[in-house]
């Protein structure tokens, strides 16, 4: 494995870890950990659904918006104007700081974009069909600071 491939793999692994943590934090930020003592564990109700409960087997929507406790949009799952799927994560001020999705060109190509507090692209990771992955880092003015390949 070349140094370039190793650095790219390390970067992608770091981004994946960050995303997993961010998504988990967004989804479970108000969950209380009750498994801190035996008494709390014994007090938990069984985790089975009662017969006849309202479990939805399939949900079809064009856009899904996640709100925090204050009603602020924190994440959007939906389709772009060209029907490309994307996910946006937003700050409490409503600014997009992370976007991932499929770019519609000749084929659908996955991408991941990290934005700064002014919603300027700072990191772009993408994969094009039958080509090497691309990683670009931009400075605060939007100029390319580093890129691979």
C-alpha positions as CSV (number, residue, x, y, z in Angstrom):
1,X,0.0,0.0,0.0
2,X,1.5,3.4,-1.0
3,X,1.7,6.3,1.3
4,X,-0.9,8.1,-0.7
5,X,-3.4,5.2,-0.4
6,X,-2.6,4.9,3.3
7,X,-3.3,8.6,3.9
8,X,-6.5,8.4,1.9
9,X,-7.7,5.3,3.8
10,X,-6.8,7.0,7.2
11,X,-8.8,10.1,6.2
12,X,-11.8,8.2,5.1
13,X,-11.8,6.1,8.2
14,X,-11.6,9.3,10.4
15,X,-14.5,10.9,8.5
16,X,-16.5,7.7,8.9
17,X,-15.9,7.6,12.6
18,X,-16.9,11.3,12.9
19,X,-20.1,10.7,10.9
20,X,-21.0,7.7,13.0
21,X,-20.6,9.8,16.2
22,X,-22.4,12.8,14.8
23,X,-25.4,10.7,13.7
24,X,-25.5,8.8,17.0
25,X,-25.4,12.1,18.9
26,X,-28.2,13.6,16.8
27,X,-30.4,10.6,17.1
28,X,-29.8,9.8,20.8
29,X,-28.8,13.1,22.4
30,X,-31.7,13.0,24.9
31,X,-31.5,9.4,25.8
32,X,-30.8,8.6,29.5
33,X,-28.4,5.8,30.3
34,X,-30.2,3.6,32.8
35,X,-27.7,0.7,32.9
36,X,-25.5,2.4,35.5
37,X,-26.7,0.2,38.4
38,X,-28.4,-3.1,38.9
39,X,-31.5,-1.5,40.3
40,X,-31.9,0.7,37.2
41,X,-31.5,-2.4,34.9
42,X,-34.1,-4.3,36.8
43,X,-36.6,-1.4,36.6
44,X,-36.5,-1.4,32.8
45,X,-39.6,-2.6,31.0
46,X,-39.3,-5.5,28.6
47,X,-38.2,-4.4,25.1
48,X,-40.9,-6.3,23.2
49,X,-43.8,-4.6,21.4
50,X,-47.3,-5.4,22.6
51,X,-49.5,-7.2,20.1
52,X,-51.4,-4.8,17.8
53,X,-48.9,-1.9,18.3
54,X,-48.6,0.7,15.7
55,X,-45.4,-0.4,14.0
56,X,-44.9,1.0,10.6
57,X,-43.3,-1.5,8.3
58,X,-42.5,1.0,5.5
59,X,-42.5,4.8,5.4
60,X,-42.4,6.6,2.0
61,X,-41.6,10.2,1.9
62,X,-39.8,12.7,-0.4
63,X,-38.2,14.6,2.5
64,X,-37.6,13.9,6.2
65,X,-36.7,16.7,8.6
66,X,-35.3,16.0,12.1
67,X,-36.0,18.8,14.7
68,X,-34.3,19.3,18.1
69,X,-36.3,19.9,21.3
70,X,-36.6,23.6,20.4
71,X,-38.1,22.9,17.0
72,X,-34.9,23.8,15.1
73,X,-34.1,21.8,12.0
74,X,-31.0,19.8,12.7
75,X,-31.0,17.3,9.8
76,X,-32.7,16.8,6.4
77,X,-33.0,13.7,4.4
78,X,-34.4,14.2,1.0
79,X,-34.0,14.6,-2.8
80,X,-32.2,17.5,-4.7
81,X,-33.9,19.3,-7.5
82,X,-32.6,16.6,-9.9
83,X,-33.9,13.8,-7.6
84,X,-30.5,12.9,-6.2
85,X,-30.6,11.7,-2.6
86,X,-28.8,13.8,0.0
87,X,-28.5,14.2,3.8
88,X,-27.7,17.6,5.4
89,X,-26.7,18.2,9.0
90,X,-27.3,21.7,10.4
91,X,-26.1,23.8,13.3
92,X,-28.5,25.2,15.9
93,X,-28.3,28.4,13.8
94,X,-29.6,26.5,10.8
95,X,-26.4,26.5,8.8
96,X,-25.5,23.3,6.8
97,X,-22.2,22.0,8.2
98,X,-22.2,18.5,6.7
99,X,-23.7,17.2,3.4
100,X,-23.6,13.8,1.8
101,X,-25.3,12.3,-1.1
102,X,-25.2,11.2,-4.7
103,X,-24.1,13.7,-7.4
104,X,-25.9,13.3,-10.6
105,X,-23.5,13.4,-13.6
106,X,-23.3,10.6,-16.1
107,X,-23.8,8.2,-13.1
108,X,-24.6,8.6,-9.5
109,X,-21.4,9.4,-7.6
110,X,-21.3,9.5,-3.7
111,X,-19.9,12.6,-2.1
112,X,-19.3,14.0,1.4
113,X,-18.8,17.8,2.1
114,X,-17.7,19.4,5.3
115,X,-18.6,23.2,5.5
116,X,-17.4,25.9,7.9
117,X,-19.6,28.2,9.9
118,X,-20.0,30.5,6.9
119,X,-21.2,27.5,4.8
120,X,-18.1,27.4,2.6
121,X,-16.9,24.0,1.5
122,X,-13.7,23.1,3.4
123,X,-13.4,19.3,2.7
124,X,-14.8,17.4,-0.3
125,X,-14.6,13.6,-0.6
126,X,-16.0,12.0,-3.7
127,X,-15.9,8.7,-5.7
128,X,-16.4,8.6,-9.4
129,X,-17.3,5.5,-11.2
130,X,-14.2,3.5,-12.3
131,X,-11.8,6.2,-10.9
132,X,-9.8,6.8,-7.8
133,X,-11.5,8.6,-4.9
134,X,-11.0,12.3,-4.7
135,X,-10.2,14.4,-1.6
136,X,-10.0,18.1,-1.7
137,X,-9.2,20.5,1.2
138,X,-10.1,24.2,0.8
139,X,-8.8,27.2,2.8
140,X,-11.1,29.8,4.4
141,X,-11.2,31.8,1.1
142,X,-12.4,28.8,-0.9
143,X,-9.1,28.2,-2.6
144,X,-7.8,24.6,-3.1
145,X,-5.2,24.0,-0.3
146,X,-4.6,20.3,-1.0
147,X,-6.1,17.6,-3.3
148,X,-5.7,14.0,-4.2
149,X,-5.3,12.5,-6.7
